[in-house]
Amino acid sequence: MKKSMLQRIGVILLAGAFLVSGCTTKQPPADETVKEEPPKEEAPQQEEEEPEQEEPEEPGKEIEGTPEETEEPKEEEQPDLEAKLREAKIRHLYAGVLSQIVFAGQLPGGNFVDFTYGDMEANQFAIQDVDGDGREELLVFYTETDMAGMVAYVYDWDEEANQLREELLEFPALTFYENGIVIAEWSHNQGLGQTLWPFTLYQYDSESDTYQMAGSVDSWEKSYRDADYEGNPFPDDLDSDGDGILYYISEAGEYNMEAPVNQAEYDAWLKGFCGDAKPLELNVQAWEADSFSDYTPEYLKLLRDQAKASGNFPEGDLGIFYMENGMDMWELEEKIAAEHGISMEEDEYGLCITGTAEGNVICEFYMEDGGTFEYKAEKEGLALCGLVPGMPLEEAVARLKELGFYMSWENAYITGDGMGNYEVILDAANGIVNGFTFRDYCAYVS
């Protein structure tokens, strides 16, 4: 007797909670996943008699106060920036996972999705801290398929290993509690009750950074079945509260259908895990690019702001300008021609454009598949991502790292494999960069 609960999944994912006796059902307002810190106030003006000193961040501006007082804001601001960068980087990495799902139809772990029963956007994801470890997790709900194929993942980014860690794999009918408990309803109810849908209870373990199974619950409801599948009558003698419902509690790794307990014992067991914790409301979004398209640009902008402040990038760097202004290769070609005295000549198809100056080939553009820019010989004043032909390879790699690039294969550097990223391929020999190629990049879109 299979009682499918497919229709209930959407309600659970959106509401973030369902009625389980013994746990609170009052839902708190949705937590904001990103809380911007209010701008820090400038150092207050002090009394005239106090000594003056210069504010390091604003040369020439005189403020009044002691050295200790003026140094404190700097110390407070740095952790805020680091926290923002860390959160932005994790979201950026999750955007790569979501790009793989949306553009390539591939779930984490390698399985490919089948949308026979619906469309991609009906599936959902969420990015928020559900286990309480201070980092946001990626929750992926795949429901637009047959019951056997429905699945939910909870992932965390393992910063040390620089890879996705699977915290939980379950049927996508989940309720998360603020204390790290998860109630995972079963895909089918084949038991003897119907008021309580059977579930497995998980508890977050910070040491392993995974959810560990703590037990499961099924029930026998006399009004639904007055005898079990073997014909044994409902055990009224165990139903001490007389409500006609008994509960089978199984510890982790066990399956108990022989020693049911009454409501009070069940409530005590559940409260021992849930306590007074409230269910979390999940900030679910549809499986579509617009849902996560801002994550990568926001992360790369933070890195660019840091890089520009470092003094390692010339004013008017074209790579930074290109990324900040959302340009395409045609716009980049026009800007270089207009501002750097480079003559551009198209081939007969208009797809290859060669830029020359003083008889030298400076650059080439290839306008197919989003376009690429190749910088072949140095032109004074023309730099892209801090790079110019002829510079030391070690220095070039350092400049790329400041902007969030990392090696994907030999001499090829990317900012990420999801949508909204960039790639630089260095042509280097004997420790010198002879030239390089720059282009927009997404591993899942050609």
N, C-alpha and C positions, 0 to 999 in steps of 0.2 A: 504494500500500500504506500505509494510514493506521493507525498503532498509537496509539489514543487513550490518554492518560494521566490521564483524569478520576479514576480511582480512587486515584491517587497524591496528588492535591491535598491532601486532608485530612491525610494523613500529614505532608506537607511543612509545612503551615501550623502544625500542632501541635508538630512536633519542631523546626522552625526550621532544619533542615539536611538535606542528602542527600549521598550518597557521590559525590564528584567526585575523580577521581584527581589527586593533586598538591596538594589542599587538606586541611587537617586535618579529621577528622570527630569529634573529641572535643568533646562539647558541654559548655559551662560551665553552672553552675546558673543558673536564671532570675534576671535582675537585677530588683530591686524598682524600680518606676518612680517611686515617691515615697519618699524617705528623709528621715524627720523628724530634724532635728538634736536631740541630747539637750539637755534643759533646761540653761541656763547656770547655773553655780554662783554663789551670792552672793559678793560681794567678801570675801575671807578677812580674818579679824581680824588686825591687825598688832600689833606690839609697843607697849606702853603709851607709850613715849617718842615715838612718831611722832605728828605733828599730826592732829587730827580734822577731818572735814568732813562736810557733809550729802550724802547720796545723793540726786540730783535726782529719781529716780523715786519715792522714798518720803520725802516731807517729814517732818521731825522725827526721822528715824532717824539716829543718829550712827554713823559707821564710821571706822576708822582707816586712813590711807594718804595718799599724795601725790595732788595733783590729777591728775597724769598717769595714775596707776594707776587712779583711779576713772573717768576718762573713756574708757578703752580698751574696757570692755564695751559702752558705748553705741555706739561706732563699729563694733564687731563685730556687734552685733545688727541694725543697720539693713540691711546687705546681705542678711542671712538673711530678713528680712521682705519685702524687695523681691523676692528670688528666689522666695519662696513665692507672693507675689501674682502674679508673672509666670507661674509655672507653672500656678497655679490659673486665671488668666485664659485661658490657651491651652486648657486642658482645658474650661473653660466654653464657649469658642468652638467647640471640636470637638463638644461636646454639642449645640450648635445644628445643626451639620451632620448629626449622627447622628439628631437629632429629625426632620429633614427626610426622612431615609432611612426611618426606622421608621414615622412617622405619615403621610407623604405619598408614600412609595414613589419618591422622586426622588433619584437619585445626584448627586454633585457633577458639574457640567458640564451638567445639565439632562436627562439621559436618565432615563426611568422604568423601573423594574424589572418583570420578568415572572416570576412564581413558578410557572410551569407545571410545572416539574420538582421542586418541593420547597416548603419553607416558609421564611419570612423568617429564623427563628431559626437555621437551618442555615448561613446566611451569617455572616461573622465580621468583626471589626475589631480593631485594636490601637492603643494610644496609648503610644508610647515613642520614645526617641531611637535611631533606626536608622542615621542618617547620621553621627553623631558630632559634630554641631555644637553640642551642649549644650542644644538645645531638643527637646521631644518632637514627633514627627510623628504624623499620623493615617494609619493604613493601613486601607484598605477593601477587603475581598475579597468579590466577588459571584460565587458559584459555582452557585447554584440556578437554572440555566437551561441552554440548549443550549450546546455547546462554543463555538460562534462568539460567543456573548454573554457568556462568562465574562471577567471583567476584575478587575484589581487597581489601586488608586490608592495612591500615597504622596503625602501632602499636608503642607505646612508652612504655618504662619501667618505671612504677611508683615506684620510689625508696622508697618512704615513706611507701607505701602499699606492696611493694615487689611483684608486680604482673603486668601483661601485661595490658596496657590501650589501648582501641580501639579509635583511633583518627578519622578514616574515613572508611566507608564501601561503596564501589561504584562498578560500572561496570569498568573493567580493561582497560579503554582507558583514561588515565590521563596525564595531563601536569602540572608539578609543576613549580612554579615561585619562584625566590629567595626572594621575599617579603612575602611568606606565602600564596599566591593565588594558587588555584588548579582549572583547567578547566577539568571537567569530562564529556566526550561525552556520549550521551545516547546510549543504546544498539541498538535501532532501530530509524529510522527516519520516522515518520508517518505524517510529516507536509507537507507544500506546497512549500518547497524549497529543493535544493540539493547542491548548492555551499557551503553554511554554514551548517555543521552538527549541530543539536541542542545540547546544553550542559547546564550543571549546573555549577555555579561558587561558590566555597567555599573559605572562608577566615579563616586563622588560628587564634584561640583565645587563647592567652597565659594563661588566668585565668583558663579556663576549660581544657586546653591542648587538645583541639579537633578542628576539622575543622567545622565551622558553615556555613550553606547555606546562601549565600548572594543574590542569584537570579538565573534566567535561561533565556535562549535565544532560540527562534525558528525564522523561517523566512518564507516569501512568495516571491517566485521568479516567475515573470510573464511569463518568457520564459519556465518555467517548468509547471506551471498551471495558465491559464489565468482566472480561476474562482475557488472559494473555494468549499468545499464539499457540500455546500447548493446552489451552483450555482451563488453566488454573484460574479460579475466581479472584477478583480484586481483594487484597488482604485488608479487610476492614479493621482488624485488630491492630495494624500498624498505623492506621490513619487516626492518630490520637486527637487531632483538632477537628476531625469530621468534615473536612472540606472536599473530600473525594479526590484529592490529588496527592500522589507520592513522587518522590524525586530520587533518581539514581545518580549518585555522585561518584565519578571515577577519578582516581588520582592519575597523574601523568603516567602514560605507558600502560594503563589498565583499562578494562571495560567491565564495569560492574552492572549487572542486571539481576542481582540476587538479593541485595540488601537495601531496599528503598527506605528513605527517611521522610519525615513530615516537613511541613512548611517551616517551622521554627529552626530545625536543624539545617535545612537548606539555606535559609536566610543568614544564619550565623556563619556558615561556610563562605557564602558569597561576600558578606560584609568583611570577613577576614581579609579579603583581597581588595575589594572596592573601597571599603571604609566609607568616608564621606566625600570621596572624589566625584567630581562632576564629569559628565561626558563632554568631549570636545566637539565643537562644530567644525566640520571639515570645509575648507575653502576650495571646493572642487571646481575644476574648469574643464572645458571640452577639449578633446584631442584635435586641436587645430593650431596652426602656426601662430595666429594672432594671440593665442593665450600665453605664449612664452617668448614672443619675438623681442621683448624689451630686455630680457635678462642679460644677453651677451653684450649689447651696446652699452648698458649701464656699467657692467664690469670693465669693459675696455676703456670707457670714458674715465673712470677712476684711475686706471693705470696711466692713461695719457696725461691727466692732470698732474700726477706725480712726476712723470717723465719730463714734462715741460718745465717743471720747477727745478729739476736737477741741473739744468744748464747744459746737458749733453746733446741737445737737439737744436739746430739752428732755427732762427726765426723764419717762419714761412715754410717749414718742412712740409713737402708735398704729401708724404704718407699720412702725417697727422691731419693735414688739411682735408685730404681725401676721406679719411674715416670720420672726421668730425662733421663733414657736410653731406655725407651720403651721396657722394658723386658716383658717376659711372665713367668708363674709360673714354668715351667721347668727350666728356667735360674735362677730364684730366688732360687729354691731348690738346684741346683748345687752350687750356690754361698755360700749359708748357710752351706752346707756340707763341702765345701772346706776351708772356712775361720773361721768357728766357732767350729770345732771339734765335729760335730753332725753326728751320724751315721743314714743313711736313709735306711729304709726297705720298699719295695713295697709289696702290697698284690698280690694275684695270678693274678689279672687282670691289675695290673700296674696303677690303677686309684687312689688308696689311698696310700700315702707314709707317714710313721711315722718316725719322727726324735727323737732320744734319745741321752742322754749324762749322764754318771755316773748313769745309771739305771733309769733316769727320762725321761718321755715323755715331750719333749720340744715343739714340733710343729707337725702339721699334714698338708699335702697337699691333696686336692681333685682335680683331674685333669679334671673333666667333666665341660662342659659349660664355658670354659674359665679359670676355675680353681679358687681355694680359698686357702688361707694360714691361718692356725689357730695357734696362739701363745698361748701355754697353761701354760708354767712355765718359769720363768725368766732364761736366760742364760747370764752370764756376757759378756758385750760388744755387745749384740744383741738387737737392738732397731729398731722399724719400725714406722715411722711418729711420732717420739718422745715418743712412747708408749712402756712400758714393763709391764708384769704382776706384780701385787702388788702395783702399783702406785695409788695415790689418784684419784678418779673419776674426781673431779673438775679440777685437773691439766691435766688429759688426755683430757678432753673436750677443755681446753684452748689451748693445743698443736694442736689439730685437727682444731680448728678455725683459727689458724695462717696459716694453709695450705689450707684454703678455704672450709673446711667441715662444714656442718650445719645439724641439726637433721631432718631426714625424717620421722622417727617414733621412738618410745621409744628405746633408746640406739643404734640406727642405724643412722649413719652419712654419708652423701654423699657430693661430690663436685659439683654435678649438675645431672640433669636427662637425659641429652643428651649424645651423643657419646663422648668417650674420658675421662670419669669421673671415680671416684673411690668410694668405699664404705668401711666403717669400722663399724663393729658391736661389741659393747662392752659387755662382760660378767661381769657384776658388781653387787656387793651386799655390803650393809653397807658402801657405799662410797668408796669402793676399787675395782679396776679393776682386776679381777681374770684371765682374758685372753681376747683375741679378735680375730675377723676374718677380713681379708683384701682381697679385690678382685677388679678387674676392674668392671666398672658399666655403664650401660645404661638402662634406664627404658623401652626402646622400642625394645631392642634386648636381647633375652634370651641366 
